[in-house]
Amino acid sequence: MASKNTPGFGIEYEVLIPAYFALKLNKENIQDFQIQSNVENMGNLDDVVIDITTNETQVSFGMQLKHKDDKNKRLLPANLEAEKGDFSLKKYCEAFKGLSDVNKQRQFILYTNAKFDPQRIAEVTNFTMIKDDCCDGNMFFNTSSGGGNVYRFEVNDKTPEDGKITKSDYKIFFSRFRLFVCQKNFEDIEQDMAEILQIDTIHVVPKYLELFRKWHQDRFTNKKIDKATVNVHFIDIFLSPFITTDHYFPFGQNEKLKLFEKVIKEFDMSLIWKKELRESWKVIKNYTTLDPMHQMMKA
């Protein structure tokens, strides 16, 4: 029997997670964010890289995603101590050791919807596994119900050493690494995005996700998605019922859109979609004075 955890679900998770956190970050009081996918020279820690700028200070996160389609799939202590595999701490420590000094400054998260029984922490003997309730900015990424489900690790007297990895290597790696378990699966994330957008149409979330799907397929010249990019595409999505476009525009490939990006970066934009505004949209639909925006969208 074929495994239920097909590669397709893993790829979908790589689309949904950056889309979801881009949406959440867009609502936060931050200057900017940049999201990259499958980043070069990041080894086994390359799925999603997020840089967040607040008050001229930048913090960076690298996320490795492991989606399990079986909702009852459990992460076992032995998986963490294995030589190889999706949850091998040794594998990720080796990947971290191979990074450049600049990339090593990021905070790293192994992120999965797989379940883990906290009562089995003591079964992890090669490392000391500790529930982490206060891991600074990392908690923004925690989607598990009721909080918790974040763990850190420390070396102990049973931590193995070999020619490639020493206890010192593990110690440095663990200072920048967290394990997130019991996170939302892709179905729950889609539902959560619809709730954040406060929208009652089934068309908005798929249109929003299409941006990230094409970006994940490397179909854009721009390898990074930032706050301005998200806002431009939201304008396209929410105006699309009222303005006819000749084609869906890939951001970063149109000179007029580059100019528009420059303009909107001068302002803080907030998405509002309330029931009382819908009548206003109906009025806009009947107007013919949208020429500047209309021409921009048609270009």
N, C-alpha and C positions, 0 to 999 in steps of 0.2 A: 504494500500500500504506500502511495506517495505521501511524503510529508505534507502536513497542513500548512506548515510555515514556508509557503512558496516564496521565491525571490521577488515576485510582484509586490507582495505586501511590504517587504523591506524597502523597496524603491519608493513605494507610496509614502512610507513613513518619512523618507528623506525629503519628500516634497512637502508634506504636511507640517512637520516640525518647524522648519524655517518660516513657512507661511504663518503659522500660529504665533510664533514669538515675534515676528515682524509686526503682526497686528497688535499684539500686547504692548510691544515697545512703542508703537506709534501713539498709544494712549498715555504713555508715561511722560513726565516732565524732564525730558533729556534733550540735549542739543541734536544729536544725530546717532545713528547706528549703521553699521555695515555688516551684511551677512554674505558669506561665501559658502559654496558647497563643493565637496570633493577637492579640497585644496591640495595643490602640489607640495611635495616635500614635507608632508605631515604624516606619512606612513599610515599606521593603523589608527590614527586619531584625526582623520580627515573629513568625516561626514559633514559637519556643520561648524563653521567658525564665525563667531559673533563678536564684533568690536562695538563697544558702547561708549559714547563721549558725553560726559556731564561736567559742566563748569570747567571745560578745557582739560579734564582728566579722563583718560581712556582706560577702560578695563576690557580684557579680552578673554573669551571662553572658547574652548574647543570641545565639541560634543561628538561622541561616537554612539550611534543609534543601533539598538538591537530590538527589533519588534518580533514578538511571538504571537502568531495568529490564534493559537490555542489559549483561550482566556484562563485556563487552569494550569498553564505551563508554569513550573516553579524553577527558580534558580536554586541550585544546590550548593552547599559549602564546598563540595569537591570541585565544582566548576571553577571556583575562584583560585584554587590551588593547582589546577591542571597546567601542564606544560604548554598546551595549545588550546584553542577554542575561543568562542565568542566572549567568554568572561574570564579568560586567563589573565590574572594580574601580571604574571611574568611577561606575557606577550605585550601588554600595554606599557610595561616598564621599559622593555627593550625598544619599543617605538619611541617612547619619550626620550630615552638616552640618545637616540639617533637624530633628534631635532636640533636645529640651530639654536644658539643661545637666545636669540630674539623670540623664537617660537616657544621656548621653554618657560617664558615668562607668563604664558597664558594659564588660566585655570581650566582643568580638564574634567569632563563629566562623562562617565559611562552610563548611558541613559536607556532604560528598558521598561516595557510594560509587564515583563515577567514578574511573577509573585515571588516573595521571599518571606519565609517565616522567621521573625526576629528571635524566636526562641532557639534558633539553631546557630546563633552567632558563635557560641562557644565551640562549635564543631569545626570552625576555621582555626586550625592550629599553627599553620606556617606563618600566619600574620595575626595581629591583634585587630579584630574588627570592632568598630565602635560606632554606635548610633550618634549621628551628628545633628544636633538641633539648632545650631547657630552658625552655619557656614556662610556668613556675610551675604554678598550679592548672589551667590548660587541659588538661594532659596526662591528667587524670582522664577526659576525654571521648574520648580516643583509643582507638578500637576496632580499628584496623588491626593485622593480624598482624605480629609482629616489631617493633612500635613504628615510630617515624619517621613519614613522610608528613604532617608539619606544616610549614607554611611561613609566613614573615613577609615583609614588603616594605618597601623604602625608596625614597625619591625619588632621581632622578639627573638628569643634565643633559639627558636626553631626555624627562623627564616633561612631558606637555603641560599647558598652562594655557589656560583660556578665561574667559568672563565669569562662569561659575558656580563653577568649581573652580580653585583655585590650588595651587601646590606646598605652600604652608603648610597648606592644607586636607588634602591627601594625607598630609602628615607627621603631623598630629594624628591622623587616622583610622588610619594604619598603626601608630601606637603602641598601639592598642587592638584590632587586628584580626589574626586568624590564618585561614589556609586549611587545612582538614583534608581530605585526599583518601584514596582507597582504604579508606574506612570500611566497616563491615559493612552488607550490604543487609538488607531486612526479614526474609528467611528465616533468615539467620544470627542476627539479633537474637532472634527467637522461640526458636531453639534454645538460645541463650545464657541466656535467661531461665529456661528449663526446667532448665538445669544449675545456675543460681544457686539456684533453689528446691529443688533436689535432690529432685525429685518424679518419679514414674514414671507419672503419669496424664496423659492428653491433655486433661483438662477444666480444669485449674487455670489455665494460661496464658490460654486464651480467656476465662475468667471475669474474670481480672485485667485483661485488655485491654479488656473491656467497659466497665469504669469509665472508662478513658481515652477510649474511643470516644464514649461519651455526653457526657463532659466536653468533648471536642473539638467535638461538635455543639452545644455551648452549651445543654445540656439541664438543667444544674444552676444554682441561684442562686449558688452559690459559684464564683467564677471562678478560684480558686487551689486547687491541690492541695498539701497539706503532709504532713509526716511522720505526724501523727496520723490524717489522712484515709486514708493508705495502710494504716496498721496496723488501723484499724477495718474496712476492706474485706477485709484478709487474714483477720480473724476471721470475717467472713461467709463467705468462700470456703472456709476450712478446716473450719468447723463445719457447712457446708451439708449434707454427707452425713448428719449426725446430728441436725440440728435443722430442722424444717419451718418455712419462712417463708411468710407469706401473699403477700409481694411483695418484689421487690428494692428496697432502700431507697436513694434518692439522698442522699448525705451532705449535711448542712447544712439539711435540710428537716424534720427530726424533732427535737422538743424533747428527748426522752429520749436521742437520739444526741448532741445537743449537750452534754448533761450527761456522757455517757460519754466524749466527746472531752476534756472538762475534766479528768476523772479520769485518763485514760491519759496526758495530758500531764505528769502528776506523776511518771511512771515512764519508765524506758528499757525498751523492749520489743524482744525479739529473736525472730525466727521460727525455730523448730526443727521439723524434720520428718525424723525418722530412722526406720529400719525397726523399731527396738526399741520405738518409741512407738505403733506401730499397734495392738498388743494393748490398750494403754491406751485408745485411741479406741473400741475395740469394747466395753470395759467402760462407758465414758461413754455410749455409745449406748443401753445397756440400763438406765441410771439414769433416774429420773423426778424427780431433785432439782435440775434445772437451771432451776427456775421463774423466778428473777430474770433470767437471761440470755435464757431462752426468751420471756418476756413482752416483754423489750426488743426482741428480734428480730421479734416478731409485731406490735409496735405500729405 
